[in-house]
Amino acid sequence: MQNLISVVRSMLDSGATVTEIVNTLKEMGVSEEDAKKLILLANREILLTLRNELKDVVRSVLEEERETFVSDVKEDLRSYLDAQLRMINRNLFKLTRDEMNKYISELSRVEEKVDVLERKVLRLEEEQSSSPIKTRKLLHPKIILSAIGVALLIVGAVVELEQLWKIAVMVIGAIMVLGGLLIG
């Protein structure tokens, strides 16, 4: 049987048609049905051999190209991660800048309100000093400034605010207290 399969394989390798192979096998005393089975078995063995050879070729090519492939994948991954990191940094910088601008504008509004209060205190002081009747002495501006600063410190410590707001309120309060203490 193995000898017949070898004959069929050699005929297939030489390019013989199925009809030629069947006729040759009939001459050797094999039925047509058995001849077709032998052709299928020979084709199967050829396909298995080809598959194994193909596996070996693919494996050797992969081994040869493995380092190049790995370095290409690493480079692509590095490029992708660098791009993602740059995008995250840009977004974080923009977010931080926007938040800082928001807090700076809020601080400017608070400073404007403090300036208005200082002008009112100064106006009241002038009215008090120019008034002929001095029934009672107006609170000194340093006491008022210190009181406002202490009030801001208390607000910063007690009220639930975002961390940056809390810091800003407490810094302004501390500056006002120090300003009140340093005013003549």
Contacts in CASP RR format, 6 or more apart in sequence:
PFRMAT RR
TARGET T0000
AUTHOR 0000-0000-0000
METHOD contacts of the structure
MODEL  1
MQNLISVVRSMLDSGATVTEIVNTLKEMGVSEEDAKKLILLANREILLTL
RNELKDVVRSVLEEERETFVSDVKEDLRSYLDAQLRMINRNLFKLTRDEM
NKYISELSRVEEKVDVLERKVLRLEEEQSSSPIKTRKLLHPKIILSAIGV
ALLIVGAVVELEQLWKIAVMVIGAIMVLGGLLIG
4 25 0 8 1.000
4 28 0 8 1.000
4 30 0 8 1.000
4 38 0 8 1.000
5 38 0 8 1.000
5 41 0 8 1.000
5 42 0 8 1.000
5 45 0 8 1.000
7 24 0 8 1.000
7 25 0 8 1.000
7 28 0 8 1.000
8 21 0 8 1.000
8 25 0 8 1.000
8 38 0 8 1.000
8 39 0 8 1.000
8 41 0 8 1.000
8 42 0 8 1.000
9 42 0 8 1.000
9 45 0 8 1.000
9 46 0 8 1.000
11 20 0 8 1.000
11 21 0 8 1.000
11 24 0 8 1.000
12 21 0 8 1.000
12 39 0 8 1.000
12 42 0 8 1.000
12 43 0 8 1.000
12 46 0 8 1.000
16 24 0 8 1.000
18 36 0 8 1.000
18 39 0 8 1.000
21 35 0 8 1.000
21 39 0 8 1.000
22 32 0 8 1.000
22 35 0 8 1.000
22 36 0 8 1.000
22 39 0 8 1.000
25 34 0 8 1.000
25 35 0 8 1.000
25 38 0 8 1.000
26 32 0 8 1.000
26 35 0 8 1.000
30 38 0 8 1.000
62 69 0 8 1.000
99 164 0 8 1.000
103 164 0 8 1.000
103 165 0 8 1.000
103 168 0 8 1.000
106 165 0 8 1.000
106 168 0 8 1.000
107 168 0 8 1.000
107 172 0 8 1.000
110 172 0 8 1.000
111 172 0 8 1.000
114 148 0 8 1.000
114 172 0 8 1.000
114 176 0 8 1.000
117 144 0 8 1.000
117 148 0 8 1.000
118 141 0 8 1.000
118 145 0 8 1.000
121 141 0 8 1.000
121 144 0 8 1.000
122 141 0 8 1.000
124 138 0 8 1.000
125 138 0 8 1.000
125 141 0 8 1.000
128 134 0 8 1.000
128 137 0 8 1.000
128 138 0 8 1.000
141 180 0 8 1.000
141 183 0 8 1.000
142 179 0 8 1.000
142 180 0 8 1.000
142 181 0 8 1.000
142 183 0 8 1.000
142 184 0 8 1.000
143 180 0 8 1.000
145 176 0 8 1.000
145 177 0 8 1.000
145 179 0 8 1.000
145 180 0 8 1.000
145 183 0 8 1.000
146 176 0 8 1.000
146 177 0 8 1.000
146 179 0 8 1.000
146 180 0 8 1.000
146 181 0 8 1.000
148 173 0 8 1.000
148 176 0 8 1.000
149 172 0 8 1.000
149 173 0 8 1.000
149 174 0 8 1.000
149 175 0 8 1.000
149 176 0 8 1.000
149 177 0 8 1.000
150 173 0 8 1.000
150 177 0 8 1.000
152 169 0 8 1.000
152 170 0 8 1.000
152 172 0 8 1.000
152 173 0 8 1.000
152 176 0 8 1.000
153 170 0 8 1.000
153 173 0 8 1.000
153 174 0 8 1.000
153 177 0 8 1.000
155 169 0 8 1.000
156 166 0 8 1.000
156 169 0 8 1.000
156 170 0 8 1.000
157 170 0 8 1.000
161 169 0 8 1.000
END
